[in-house]
Every structure is written in structure tokens, then in C-alpha cells.
């Protein structure tokens, strides 16, 4: 946060009239605090920002009042104003594929894609459950469409799928199977990285794993989080260290890079909990 606010201060020093807007998880949870802490932030976009930011820009160009834009918090002569909240997207098809000009500008060889929003888990440390209660996702065909577009038009061969948990909702084996099948049917030869809950291994099978590997799955960020049951309960992981070890062994039995998600410290850490984590 400090680095962002420092950048805003530098921009303000170069142009006192520019409107500065910030969004994301932290501002969404504490919009008024952000405005109170930095006189250089003019507007906070709350929640999912695609429609809100577009309407904000259109209102500024048209000279319309900010109070008519849903989903923002801004500073006025009357104090801090919260406008009417904006509902989250009800379907992923409402969210367009993102602009990819930065891939060209910086020559990136890896593309990030988002095929869903939300998560069926309710981990206590994660903001997703506070901002969105219902999971929504693209169809396997739409998922493959975006990858195929980047594959042919920009030559991208590596993808980071940034969904909270790729196997959602719950463990949707049919969605995983159809996605992998789409890639294989289209002869798209790629590698891709996903995030998954460790507990999902109990619902997977060798046939599905082999299909995912054949379609390009190469790395998994596995949400292990802790090496002691007390912290796992605190994090509301709904699992145990024993189950975490089984999950690591299960995924480790395949030709995959496992990137363990881990939270070593929390406000209640003790020397004992840190030792068990180690």
C-alpha cells in the first residue's frame, strides 16, 4: 500500500488536476480509510471494477456528477460519499476477455487468464469469500477459446490460470474433463499452471489426472497452508495435516511441479506451531 500511495503522490506532484482512482481487495474492504490516509486518492472503486471504472471514465468525460456512478467512494466538499453499491457479475460471460496489449508491449511469454470468480471454500484468511458468495465460471469451450486466441494470434505457449481454485465449484470433474478435451481436440500444445485445494485430491482419479497432464497441466499451487492442525482450524481449511500430506504425495506421484501455498506466520503463532510448520 505504501508504494502505491507514494506513486500517487509523485503523480499528483506532476499534475495537480488529474483524478486518481484506486481499486482492488484492500481498498474494497476499507475505502474510507484509504481516502482518509491519502489526500492524493480521489476515488475508490469498490468490488469488481470493470463496469464501475468504465462508467466512472464516461461520467468524467461527459462532465456528469460522480454520485451517479454505482460502486464508488469519493471525497467531496461534504465529506466522504458512498454511492449505491454495484452487484457482482452473475455470469462470467458478462466479463469480456481482457485487452492483451501489454503482452505485445513487454513481449511476455506467459499469459494470465481468469476462467472463474469466487470460491466454494471459506478459508478465513481469504478475501474472496467476503467479496463474492457465489462461484461463477466460463464454460470449457469459452476457456479454450481464450487460450486458442492467444495461442494463434500472439504465440503464447504458457498460461497462468489465476482462478482461486481451478477445480471449483466443489470438484467439478466434468468441467475439468471437458476443458482438457477441448485443448486436445484443438491440438493446442501448451503448458499451464493452476491453483487447487489440497482436499480436492480425494475426488480426483488417475484417468482425469492423465487427461489434464496430456492437455498441458504442468504446475499446481497446492493450498497446504500449515504444518499443524491448530492453524488449519484457524484458517478454516476443513482438513488436517495428515490429509495435507496425503494430498502432497498424491499430486507428487505425477509429473507435476508442486508450488506449496503456505502461511508460516499468523497473529497467534507460537514457537511450537512454527516448529511443526518447519
Residue pairs with C-beta under 8 A, 6 or more apart in sequence:
1 26
4 22
5 37
5 38
5 40
5 41
8 20
8 22
8 38
8 40
8 41
9 38
9 40
11 18
11 20
11 40
12 18
12 20
12 40
19 42
19 43
19 60
20 40
20 41
20 42
20 43
21 41
21 42
21 43
21 44
21 45
21 53
21 56
22 34
22 41
22 43
22 44
22 45
23 44
23 45
23 46
23 49
23 52
23 53
25 127
25 131
26 34
27 34
27 44
27 45
27 46
28 44
28 45
28 46
28 47
28 127
28 131
29 127
29 130
31 44
31 46
31 73
31 82
32 73
32 80
32 82
34 41
34 44
35 41
35 44
35 73
35 74
35 75
35 80
36 80
42 74
42 75
43 56
43 66
43 72
43 73
43 74
44 72
44 73
44 74
45 52
45 53
45 56
45 71
45 72
46 52
46 71
46 72
46 73
46 85
46 86
47 71
47 85
47 86
47 88
47 131
48 86
48 88
48 89
48 117
48 131
48 132
49 71
50 95
50 96
51 71
51 86
52 69
52 70
52 71
52 72
52 86
55 69
55 70
56 66
56 69
56 72
58 64
59 65
59 66
59 68
59 69
66 72
66 74
66 76
66 81
66 83
67 81
67 83
68 83
69 83
70 83
70 84
70 85
70 86
71 83
71 84
71 85
71 86
72 83
73 80
73 81
73 82
73 83
74 80
74 81
74 83
75 81
88 117
88 131
88 132
89 95
89 117
89 136
90 136
91 136
92 115
92 116
92 117
92 136
92 137
92 138
92 142
93 138
93 142
95 114
95 117
97 146
97 149
100 111
100 150
100 154
102 108
103 111
103 150
103 154
103 156
104 154
109 156
109 157
109 158
110 156
110 158
110 159
110 160
111 150
111 154
111 156
111 158
111 159
111 160
112 159
112 160
112 161
112 162
113 143
113 146
113 147
113 150
113 159
113 160
113 161
113 162
114 161
114 162
114 163
115 137
115 138
115 142
115 143
115 146
115 161
115 163
115 166
116 135
116 136
116 137
116 138
116 163
116 164
116 168
117 132
117 135
117 136
117 137
118 128
118 132
118 133
118 134
118 135
118 136
118 164
118 168
119 126
119 128
119 129
119 135
119 164
119 165
119 168
120 135
120 165
120 168
120 169
120 170
121 129
121 164
121 165
121 197
121 238
122 129
122 236
123 129
123 223
123 225
123 235
123 236
123 237
124 234
124 235
124 236
125 235
125 263
125 266
126 164
128 164
135 168
135 169
137 163
137 168
137 169
137 175
138 146
140 175
140 178
140 179
140 181
140 182
141 178
141 182
143 179
143 182
144 179
144 182
144 183
144 186
144 188
147 159
147 183
147 188
147 190
147 192
148 186
148 188
150 156
150 159
151 157
151 188
151 190
156 190
157 189
157 190
157 191
158 190
158 191
158 192
158 193
159 190
159 191
159 192
159 193
159 216
160 192
160 193
161 192
161 193
161 194
161 195
162 195
163 194
163 195
164 195
165 195
165 196
165 197
165 200
165 223
166 176
166 194
166 195
166 196
167 176
167 196
167 197
167 200
167 203
167 204
170 203
171 200
171 203
171 204
173 203
173 204
173 208
176 208
176 211
176 212
177 208
177 211
179 215
180 211
180 212
180 214
180 215
180 217
181 211
181 215
183 190
183 215
183 216
184 211
184 214
184 215
188 216
189 216
190 216
191 216
191 217
191 218
191 219
192 216
192 217
192 218
192 219
193 218
193 219
193 220
193 221
193 259
194 217
194 219
194 220
194 221
195 220
195 221
195 223
195 261
196 220
196 221
196 222
196 223
197 223
198 222
198 223
198 224
198 239
198 243
198 244
198 247
198 248
199 237
199 238
199 239
199 243
199 247
200 247
201 246
201 247
201 250
201 251
202 243
204 250
209 254
213 254
213 255
213 256
217 256
218 256
218 257
219 256
219 257
219 258
219 259
220 251
220 256
220 257
220 258
220 259
221 259
221 260
221 261
222 247
222 248
222 251
222 258
222 259
222 260
222 261
223 237
223 261
224 244
224 247
224 248
224 260
224 261
224 262
225 231
225 232
225 235
225 237
225 244
225 261
225 262
225 263
226 232
226 235
226 237
226 241
226 244
226 262
226 263
226 273
226 277
227 241
227 244
227 276
227 277
227 278
228 241
228 272
228 273
228 276
228 277
229 240
229 241
230 273
231 263
231 266
231 269
231 273
231 277
232 239
232 240
232 241
232 244
234 266
234 268
235 263
235 266
241 276
248 258
248 260
251 258
252 258
262 277
264 274
264 277
265 274
